[in-house]
Structures are given as structure tokens and as C-alpha cells.
Amino acid sequence: MNSWLDNYAYRIPMTGWIFVAAVVMAVIVALGTISYQAIKAAKANPVKSLRAN
């Protein structure tokens, strides 16, 4: 991959921490979204949901 990137005029070094940071951020966003939806579902009144259908 580095040899392919060497053909560009502007280069930055590809280090492992960039990929680790991207994975950590994706996991944080996913866990935040799942947690929000789970808490919202737990707080919801099931009677209102059943009457709406």
C-alpha cells in the first residue's frame, strides 16, 4: 500500500494508530446509538405502541 501511495505528490505516513482510532470511534458511535435506542425502547409505554397498530 505504501508503494501505491508513494505515487502521490502529497503524502502522509500510514501508521497503525490511525486505523485503531477509526475502529474505536466506530465502536463508540455504534454503542452510543444502540444504547440510546435500547433506553428509548425501555422507557416507552407498551400500551401506546399496541394501541397505535
MOBEL-V814376 format. One record per residue. N is the residue number from 0. RES is the residue in one letter. PSI is psi in degrees with one decimal (* if undefined). Layout:
n->N res->RES psi->PSI
n->N res->RES psi->PSI
This chain:
n->0 res->M psi->-37.6
n->1 res->N psi->-36.7
n->2 res->S psi->-34.2
n->3 res->W psi->-40.2
n->4 res->L psi->-21.5
n->5 res->D psi->-17.9
n->6 res->N psi->-13.5
n->7 res->Y psi->150.0
n->8 res->A psi->-39.0
n->9 res->Y psi->120.5
n->10 res->R psi->146.7
n->11 res->I psi->148.9
n->12 res->P psi->139.0
n->13 res->M psi->105.9
n->14 res->T psi->161.8
n->15 res->G psi->-28.5
n->16 res->W psi->-23.2
n->17 res->I psi->-43.5
n->18 res->F psi->-37.3
n->19 res->V psi->-42.4
n->20 res->A psi->-38.7
n->21 res->A psi->-41.8
n->22 res->V psi->-42.7
n->23 res->V psi->-43.5
n->24 res->M psi->-39.2
n->25 res->A psi->-39.7
n->26 res->V psi->-40.4
n->27 res->I psi->-44.4
n->28 res->V psi->-42.5
n->29 res->A psi->-46.5
n->30 res->L psi->-37.5
n->31 res->G psi->-43.0
n->32 res->T psi->-46.0
n->33 res->I psi->-42.0
n->34 res->S psi->-43.5
n->35 res->Y psi->-46.0
n->36 res->Q psi->-38.0
n->37 res->A psi->-41.9
n->38 res->I psi->-40.5
n->39 res->K psi->-41.2
n->40 res->A psi->-35.8
n->41 res->A psi->-32.5
n->42 res->K psi->-16.1
n->43 res->A psi->148.2
n->44 res->N psi->118.0
n->45 res->P psi->-25.7
n->46 res->V psi->-41.7
n->47 res->K psi->-39.5
n->48 res->S psi->-39.7
n->49 res->L psi->-35.0
n->50 res->R psi->-28.2
n->51 res->A psi->-24.8
n->52 res->N psi->*
